Amino acid sequence: MFFTVTKLQTLIIDTDDFRTDPQLLQEIVQCLDLVLKVILVTRSNRPHDAFENRTTRPKNTTEHLRYNALLKRIMIESKTPPASTVLLCRDRLTLELARTLLIGTVVFTNQTLPAEERFLLYQESPDYVVTTLDALLKCLSLEDQGFVAEIESAPNRIIESSYNYSSPAVLETPPSPPSLSTPPSSPPSASNSSNSDSSPVPEEDLTARIVELPNLEYPDCPIFVMGRYFGPGDPRHQIHALSLRILKFKRHHLPHLDIFGKLFTTGIEVATDGAYDLITQVPSRPEVGDRLGYLLSNIKQNSTIIQPDTVESNTFKSDIIRPDTINPDAIQPDILRCVKTYPSLKGLNLQSRRANVAKVFSVQKDVQGKRIVIIDDVITTGATINACIEQLKAAGASSITCVFLAYHPYAIKTRPFEYFSCYTCEEPLDVKFESDSDICFECHHESDSEAVHSKLSFSDALNDRLGQSTQPILEL
């Protein structure tokens, strides 16, 4: 899901990244030139020979040194707002230079990346990572909806108006050269995306929906994530529905148990292909509420009530969500226990986090020879989950699979963070989840002895932050 893109119009291609594969660049342009506004750009003033006359170059030293300044000029000259723009590149450094613009991003890599390089790539929070031209066409036509947790967390009207659960008309029948196959009319179902290899889901499907991130410390313990989390200090936070929901979940878990329960049920089934013995959680600190314990209890309760044939097919926004249930007897939240408290890990680097969580977890049940699934809401550096893995391995667990709602990529620190403010009192608006499928920002305050309620819908907040405001905050 291009969470910043509401209507795709323009694709910007960084030709410098395709310099070693000019044939691929020509094929991409040939496929998309008739259905999108394709703009080629070079930072090095060395355009591709076949596209020299149509490639945008830096006009001055500022644009040569600051990639985002060059991209901003391109959007201004083409009259394309960020909410209609996607950048296609191949290098994570290019992605790093452009991520402050809040535009859609796709990384094309036709080779298997080393684990460390793959980890660093996802820290730049790309919307998609694709390995074939067919996969690129799928994500641009929105046949491939994106991270499952981001789709399920977004308000219904955002999905319906922007994505319409299918491809937009502009990309319904993308042309392709004779040597390339046209992408399938619908994404493969979750039931067909599994296999018996060590990686239960093909990388291309994982990249678009549930991503397997490399575990650099324990390579045999895969980490699966269903979305991205941008913290409150990141300017992407307030326009990213999943991040808003996760932050509220940390403080008030009850309204989010059902939707997160569905997501974890799907994540566990896809990550393990049903091959597990026990499901547990990263234990909370003693002084912190056990939100994951409540979540697992909710999953266990629902798994004994909901049957696959009672779930309507249109219940879920994403086609990957599985209505089938997991084994309730496998759910045991208390396998691990935090035996001593430790300071908050917020803002600490990996070494400090490792030091804080060393030897604070203990295995409380027999896991000898068991296949363990361990869940948590967000992974940042992996220090906490790897401390749990260390204890489970020492206790004899045969395999460990980690499933997260989201991973926390590098934050944007080069632009000020601005809250959505009330037009009357100028205080920050608070996020409110009116239902599982609706989000708004609102403010309650007293003015001249009269209660005033200011409200901003999520879609208008998204348009406002991306420079496409349709209407101001209204007084109701």
C-alpha positions in Angstrom: 0.0 0.0 0.0 1.3 3.4 -1.0 0.1 5.0 2.2 0.9 8.5 1.0 -0.5 8.0 -2.5 -4.3 8.6 -3.0 -4.3 8.7 -6.8 -1.3 7.5 -8.8 -0.4 9.8 -11.8 3.3 10.1 -12.0 6.2 7.6 -11.8 9.7 9.1 -11.3 12.5 6.8 -12.3 16.1 7.4 -11.1 18.1 6.4 -14.2 21.4 6.5 -12.3 20.3 3.4 -10.4 19.6 1.5 -13.7 22.9 2.5 -15.3 24.2 -1.1 -15.1 21.0 -2.5 -16.7 19.9 -0.2 -19.5 17.7 -3.0 -21.1 15.6 -3.2 -17.9 15.1 0.5 -17.9 13.9 0.5 -21.5 11.5 -2.3 -20.7 10.0 -0.5 -17.7 9.6 2.7 -19.7 8.0 0.8 -22.6 5.5 -0.9 -20.3 4.4 2.2 -18.4 4.9 5.2 -20.7 1.4 5.0 -22.2 -0.5 4.6 -18.9 1.4 6.8 -16.5 3.3 10.1 -16.6 6.9 8.6 -16.6 9.6 11.1 -15.7 13.3 10.1 -15.8 15.8 11.9 -13.6 19.6 11.8 -13.2 21.5 13.3 -10.3 24.9 12.8 -12.0 24.1 14.7 -15.3 24.7 11.5 -17.1 21.4 10.5 -18.7 20.8 7.2 -20.4 21.7 7.4 -24.1 18.2 6.2 -25.2 16.4 8.9 -23.1 18.9 11.8 -23.1 16.4 14.3 -24.4 13.7 13.5 -21.9 15.8 13.1 -18.7 15.6 15.8 -16.1 19.0 17.0 -14.8 20.0 19.2 -11.8 19.8 22.9 -12.7 22.2 24.1 -10.0 24.5 23.0 -7.2 21.6 22.8 -4.7 19.7 20.2 -6.8 22.9 18.4 -7.5 23.7 18.0 -3.8 20.1 17.7 -2.5 18.1 15.0 -4.3 14.9 16.1 -2.6 15.2 19.6 -4.1 15.5 18.1 -7.6 12.4 15.9 -7.0 10.4 18.8 -5.6 11.1 20.8 -8.8 10.0 17.9 -10.9 6.7 17.7 -9.0 6.1 21.4 -9.3 6.9 21.6 -13.0 4.7 18.5 -13.7 1.9 19.8 -11.5 1.9 16.5 -9.6 1.4 16.5 -5.8 3.2 14.1 -3.5 -0.1 12.2 -3.1 0.1 11.2 -6.8 3.8 10.5 -7.1 5.8 7.3 -6.9 9.6 7.0 -7.0 11.2 3.9 -8.6 14.9 3.3 -7.7 17.3 0.4 -7.1 19.6 1.7 -4.4 18.7 2.2 -0.8 20.9 5.3 -0.7 18.6 6.9 -3.3 15.6 5.9 -1.1 17.3 7.5 1.9 17.7 10.8 0.0 14.0 10.9 -1.1 12.1 9.6 2.0 11.5 13.1 3.5 9.2 13.9 0.6 6.4 11.6 1.7 5.9 10.1 -1.8 5.3 6.5 -2.7 8.5 4.4 -3.1 9.3 1.2 -5.0 12.7 -0.5 -5.0 13.5 -2.8 -7.9 16.2 -5.4 -7.2 16.6 -8.4 -9.5 19.2 -10.1 -7.3 19.1 -11.8 -3.9 20.4 -9.3 -1.4 22.7 -10.3 1.5 20.9 -10.4 4.8 22.6 -7.2 6.1 21.8 -5.3 2.9 18.2 -6.4 3.0 17.9 -5.3 6.6 19.3 -1.9 5.8 17.0 -1.6 2.8 13.9 -2.1 4.8 15.1 0.4 7.4 14.4 3.0 4.7 10.7 2.0 4.8 10.0 1.3 1.1 6.3 0.8 0.2 7.3 -2.2 -2.1 10.4 -4.2 -2.9 10.0 -6.0 -6.2 12.2 -8.4 -8.1 10.5 -8.7 -11.5 8.8 -6.4 -14.0 5.5 -8.3 -13.4 5.7 -7.6 -9.7 6.3 -3.9 -10.4 3.2 -3.8 -12.6 1.2 -5.5 -9.9 2.0 -3.0 -7.2 1.6 0.0 -9.6 -1.8 -1.3 -10.7 -2.6 -1.9 -7.0 -3.5 -5.6 -7.7 -0.9 -6.1 -4.9 -2.4 -4.2 -2.1 0.7 -4.0 0.1 1.4 -4.7 3.8 -1.6 -6.6 5.2 -1.7 -4.7 8.5 -1.6 -1.3 6.8 -4.6 -2.3 4.6 -6.6 -3.6 7.5 -5.9 -0.6 9.7 -6.8 2.0 7.1 -10.3 3.6 7.1 -12.7 1.9 4.7 -13.3 5.1 2.7 -9.6 5.5 2.0 -9.4 2.0 0.6 -12.6 2.3 -1.4 -12.0 5.7 -2.9 -8.3 5.4 -3.6 -8.0 1.7 -4.4 -11.5 0.4 -5.0 -10.3 -3.0 -4.0 -8.9 -3.4 -7.6 -6.7 -1.7 -10.2 -7.4 1.9 -11.1 -8.6 2.4 -14.7 -5.3 3.9 -15.7 -3.5 0.6 -15.2 -6.2 -1.9 -15.9 -4.4 -3.4 -19.0 -0.8 -2.3 -18.8 1.0 -3.1 -22.1 4.0 -5.3 -21.9 6.6 -6.3 -24.5 6.3 -9.8 -26.1 9.1 -11.2 -24.0 7.3 -10.3 -20.7 4.2 -11.9 -19.3 1.2 -9.7 -18.3 0.6 -9.8 -14.5 -2.2 -12.0 -13.3 -5.7 -10.5 -13.0 -5.7 -11.2 -9.3 -3.1 -11.8 -6.6 -2.4 -15.4 -5.6 -4.5 -16.5 -2.7 -2.8 -16.9 0.7 -3.5 -20.7 0.6 -1.4 -20.9 -2.6 1.5 -18.8 -1.3 3.0 -21.4 1.0 5.5 -24.1 0.3 7.4 -26.7 2.3 10.8 -24.9 2.1 12.4 -23.2 5.0 10.9 -19.9 3.8 7.2 -20.9 3.8 6.1 -18.0 1.5 7.7 -17.0 -1.8 9.8 -13.8 -1.4 7.8 -11.9 -3.9 4.5 -12.4 -2.0 6.3 -11.7 1.4 7.7 -8.5 0.0 4.3 -7.2 -0.8 2.3 -8.5 2.1 4.0 -10.1 5.0 7.8 -9.4 4.9 10.4 -11.8 6.3 13.2 -9.6 7.7 16.6 -11.1 8.3 17.5 -11.9 11.9 21.2 -10.9 11.9 21.9 -12.5 15.3 19.9 -15.7 14.9 19.5 -16.4 11.2 17.6 -19.6 11.8 14.8 -17.7 13.6 12.9 -15.8 11.0 11.2 -12.5 11.7 7.9 -11.8 9.9 6.3 -8.3 9.9 2.9 -7.2 8.6 3.5 -3.5 8.3 5.6 -0.5 9.4 5.4 1.7 12.5 6.4 5.3 12.5 6.7 6.8 16.0 5.1 10.0 17.3 8.1 12.1 16.5 8.1 11.0 12.8 6.1 13.3 10.4 4.6 10.2 8.8 3.0 9.1 12.1 -0.3 11.1 11.9 -1.0 10.1 8.3 -0.3 6.4 8.9 -3.3 4.5 10.2 -1.4 1.5 11.5 1.0 3.6 13.5 -1.8 5.5 15.1 -3.6 2.3 16.0 -0.4 0.7 17.5 0.3 3.7 19.7 -3.2 3.6 21.0 -3.0 -0.1 21.5 0.0 0.4 23.8 -2.1 2.7 26.0 -5.6 1.3 25.6 -5.7 -2.1 24.1 -9.4 -3.1 24.3 -10.7 -1.4 21.1 -7.9 -3.0 19.0 -8.0 -6.6 20.2 -10.3 -7.9 17.4 -8.4 -6.4 14.4 -5.0 -7.2 15.8 -6.2 -10.7 16.6 -7.2 -11.3 13.0 -3.9 -10.0 11.8 -1.8 -12.2 14.1 -3.9 -15.2 13.2 -3.1 -14.6 9.6 0.6 -13.8 10.3 1.1 -16.9 12.3 -0.5 -19.1 9.7 1.4 -17.6 6.7 4.7 -17.5 8.5 4.6 -21.1 9.7 2.2 -22.7 7.2 0.4 -24.2 10.3 3.6 -26.0 11.5 3.9 -24.9 15.2 3.4 -26.4 18.6 3.2 -23.4 20.9 2.3 -19.7 20.6 3.5 -17.2 23.1 4.4 -13.6 23.6 7.3 -11.3 24.5 6.6 -10.7 28.2 5.8 -7.2 29.4 7.8 -5.5 32.1 6.2 -6.1 35.6 5.0 -2.5 35.9 3.5 -2.4 32.4 0.1 -3.7 31.4 0.0 -7.1 29.7 -1.6 -6.0 26.4 -0.2 -9.0 24.5 -1.6 -11.4 27.0 -5.1 -9.9 26.5 -4.6 -10.1 22.8 -3.6 -13.8 22.9 -6.6 -14.5 25.2 -8.8 -12.8 22.7 -7.4 -14.9 19.8 -7.9 -18.1 21.9 -11.5 -17.2 22.8 -12.4 -16.4 19.2 -10.7 -19.4 17.8 -13.1 -21.6 19.8 -16.1 -19.8 18.5 -15.5 -18.6 14.9 -15.6 -21.3 12.2 -14.3 -20.7 8.7 -17.7 -21.2 7.0 -19.3 -18.5 9.2 -17.0 -15.7 8.0 -18.3 -13.6 5.1 -15.9 -13.2 2.2 -16.2 -9.4 2.3 -15.3 -9.1 6.0 -11.7 -8.1 5.3 -10.1 -5.4 3.1 -7.1 -7.5 2.2 -7.4 -10.8 0.3 -4.6 -12.3 2.4 -6.6 -12.3 5.6 -7.5 -15.9 6.5 -10.8 -16.6 8.1 -9.6 -20.0 9.4 -8.5 -20.1 13.0 -5.4 -21.3 14.8 -5.2 -24.1 17.4 -6.4 -22.6 20.7 -4.6 -25.2 22.7 -1.3 -24.0 21.3 -1.7 -20.5 22.8 0.2 -20.2 26.1 1.0 -16.6 26.9 3.0 -17.4 30.0 5.8 -19.5 28.6 8.2 -16.6 29.1 8.3 -14.3 32.1 10.1 -11.0 32.8 11.9 -11.8 36.1 13.2 -8.3 36.7 12.3 -4.9 35.5 14.5 -2.9 33.1 14.5 0.7 31.9 12.5 1.9 28.9 14.4 1.1 25.6 13.0 4.2 23.8 15.8 6.1 22.1 18.6 3.7 22.9 20.9 2.1 20.4 21.3 -1.6 19.9 24.2 -2.1 22.3 22.3 -0.3 25.1 19.2 -2.2 24.5 21.0 -5.5 24.6 22.6 -4.6 27.9 19.2 -3.6 29.4 17.4 -6.8 28.4 20.2 -9.2 29.2 19.1 -12.1 31.5 15.7 -10.4 32.3 13.6 -13.2 30.7 13.0 -16.7 32.0 11.3 -19.8 30.4 8.6 -21.0 32.7 7.3 -24.1 30.9 8.7 -27.2 29.1 9.6 -26.3 25.5 12.0 -29.1 24.8 11.7 -30.0 21.1 8.8 -27.6 20.5 8.2 -25.4 17.5 7.6 -21.9 19.1 5.9 -18.9 17.6 6.5 -15.7 19.6 4.6 -12.5 18.9 5.0 -8.8 19.7 3.6 -5.6 18.3 6.7 -3.7 17.1 10.3 -4.6 16.4 13.0 -1.9 16.4 16.5 -3.3 16.8 15.6 -6.9 17.7 17.4 -6.7 21.1 14.3 -7.8 23.1 13.1 -10.6 20.8 16.6 -12.0 20.5 16.9 -12.0 24.3 13.7 -14.2 24.3 15.1 -16.4 21.6 18.3 -16.9 23.6 16.3 -18.3 26.6 14.0 -20.4 24.4 17.0 -22.0 22.6 18.7 -22.7 25.9 15.5 -24.4 27.1 15.6 -26.7 24.1 13.1 -25.2 21.6 13.5 -26.9 18.2 12.5 -23.8 16.1 11.4 -20.3 16.8 9.4 -18.0 14.5 8.8 -14.4 15.3 5.7 -12.5 14.1 5.2 -8.8 14.5 2.5 -6.3 13.6 5.1 -3.9 12.3 8.8 -3.0 12.2 10.1 0.4 13.2 12.3 1.8 10.4 14.6 4.8 10.6 12.7 7.9 11.5 12.7 11.1 9.5 14.6 13.7 11.5 15.2 16.4 8.9 11.8 18.1 9.0 9.8 19.5 11.9 6.9 17.4 13.2 3.5 19.2 13.2 0.4 18.0 14.9 -3.0 18.6 13.4 -4.3 21.5 15.5 -7.7 22.7 16.4 -8.6 25.8 14.5 -10.1 27.4 17.6 -7.8 26.7 20.5 -4.8 25.6 18.4 -4.3 22.6 20.7 -3.2 19.3 19.1 -6.1 17.2 17.9 -6.4 13.7 19.4 -6.9 10.6 17.3 -10.1 8.7 17.7 -11.0 5.3 16.4 -14.8 5.5 15.8 -14.8 1.9 14.6 -12.5 -0.8 13.3 -12.6 0.9 9.9 -12.9 4.6 10.7 -10.4 7.1 12.1 -10.7 10.9 12.8 -8.9 13.7 14.7 -11.0 15.7 17.1 -10.8 18.3 19.9 -13.2 18.9 22.9 -12.7 22.2 24.7 -14.7 24.9 26.4 -15.0 28.3 24.7 -17.1 31.1 26.3 -18.9 28.5 28.5 -19.9 26.5 25.5 -18.5 23.1 24.4 -17.0 23.2 20.9 -16.1 20.1 19.0 -13.6 20.4 16.1 -13.2 17.3 13.9 -11.0 16.4 11.0 -11.5 13.2 9.0 -8.5 10.9 8.3 -8.8 11.4 4.6 -8.8 15.2 4.9 -5.9 15.0 7.3 -4.0 12.9 4.7 -4.8 15.4 2.0 -3.8 18.3 4.2 -0.4 16.9 5.2 0.3 16.0 1.5 -0.6 19.5 0.2 -4.0 18.5 -1.2 -6.4 20.0 1.4 -10.0 19.8 0.3 -11.6 21.6 3.3 -10.6 23.1 6.7 -11.4 21.6 10.0 -15.1 22.0 10.5 -16.9 23.0 13.6 -19.7 20.6 14.3 
